[in-house]
Amino acid sequence: MSSTTNSHKIDTSKLDEIIKEYEGKKSNLIAILQKVQEVYRYLPEDAMIYIGTKMEGLSPATVFGVATFYAQFSLEPKGKYEIKVCDGTACHVRGSMPVLNAIKARLDLKDGQLTTDDGLFSLETVSCLGACGLAPVVVINGKVYPQMTSDAIKIVLDTLLKEDR
């Protein structure tokens, strides 16, 4: 019994494994959703419905409510490389917007587009990454890139693109 959403096939046996790993306890719902997001790089609607019907004491609406409440969860597919650009006060003052614009231009992201067409990169602006002394800061898959410039971020992106080919 598999279904598709956003071209991802939902592997219910994989979801069953994840639920079992967390003993099917509704108190472990956040950990279960984190694990599902690790697998699919987002939370597919069909996966949330399945979890909500499979786990005792939950409903799809409850699962969806948790997934939309916490900012860590995404209902849209994320890229293999998740780029976060800080636009907090220190980063903004030190030039995070030109860095953001350089990323959009290099990855050919149109207004409002958050993930590249090939699914390789996703871009997010965040209000603080907690590294004000290193401003402007970009984080890619958890790795901090301090004191970024438009030219430096292009080199970083080109390196990632080269590694991926």
N, C-alpha and C positions, 0 to 999 in steps of 0.2 A: 504494500500500500504506500506508494510514493506519489507525491504531487510536486508541481513546480511553481515557483514564484521567482520573478526576476531571473529566469533562466538557471536557477540553482535547483537541482534535484534534492529534495529533502529525503535523507536516508533515515527512515524511522528506526532502523536497528541501531544506528549510531546514537540517535536521541535516546533510545531505551538504555543503551550503555551509559550515557551521561547521567540519566536519571538514577540508574542503579548505583553508579559511582557515589552519588550523594544520597543514597538510601531512600530516594523518593520523598524526602521530607520537604514539606512546603517551606520550612525555615531555611532550607538551602536553595531556594528559588534563585536568588541573586547569583550564587556560585554556578548554578546550572546554566543560567542565561549567559554568564561570562564565558563558560566553556563552549556553549553553542556559538557564541559570537566569535570565539577563537577559530572554530572550525569553518564557519561560513564568511567571516569578516563583517558580518552584520547579523541582525535577527530577522530571518525570514518569517513572514506572517504565518505560513503553514507550520513552521516549527513551533511558534508560540501557541497556535491553536492546538497542535498535537500535545504539547506539554500541559496545557490547560485542561485537556480532556483526559489525559493519561494519569495525572497526579491527583491523588485523593485530596479533597478539600480545596481544590483550585478550580478556576474556570478560565477559559480563554481571556475573558475581560480582565480578570485579576492579573494574569501574566502580562497582557498588553499594558495595563496600568503601571505595573512595576517597570516595564521596559521603557515607557515614555516618561516616567518620573525621573529616572536617573540619567544624567548627561553622558555617562560612560557607554550607554547603549545606543546603537545606531539601527534605524529601520531601513536604511539605504546601504547598499554595498560600499565598503571602503576599499581603497586601493591596497596593493601589497605594501606600498610605502605610505604611511600616514604622516603627513606633514602638518605640524602645528606652528603657526606663526603668532608670536606674542604681540598684542597691540595694547598692552598696559601702558601706563604713563611713561615710564622710563624707556621702554622699547619704542613707543611712538615718537617721543622726543628725539631719540637717537636714530630714527630712520627705518622703522619697521615697514612702513607703507611702500617705499620704493622696493624693498626686499620682496614683499608680498606681490607687488605688480610684476617684478622680474620673474617670480615663480609662475604666475598666471601666464605670462608671455611665453616663457620657455616651454611650459607644458601645454600651451594652446588651450587654456581653460577660458571659456566664454563666461560672460556675466551670469552668476547664479549657478554655474556648473562647479560641482565640488570634487568630482572624480573624473579622471581622464577616460577617454573612450575605450582605451585598451585595458582599463581596470588596474593599471600599474600604480598610479598615484592618486591620493585624495588629499585635499587641502582644507584646512580649518583655521579660522582666526580665533584665538582665545584671549581672554582678558588678562591673564597673568600665568606665567609658568614658574614664578618664584625664583627667578634668576636675574633680578633687576641689575645687579652689578655687572652682568655680562651682556647687557643690552646693546643692540637688539638681538633677541634669541629666537632660533628656530629649533624645533625638536622633530626628528624624523625617526619613527619607530623606537622612541625612547632615548635616542642618542641626542645629546645637546650640542648644538652648533652655536658657539658664542660670537658676539660682535660681528654679526653677519652684514655683508654688503651685497648690493645687487650683483656685482661681479663674482663674489665668493660663492653665492648660492647657485649661480649658473654652473660653476665648476663642480660643486657637490652633486647637483642634479645630473650633470653629464657623466660623472663617475658612476652614479647609481644606474643610469641608463646603460652604460658600457658593461657593467657587471651583470646586468640582467639579460644581455643579448647573448 
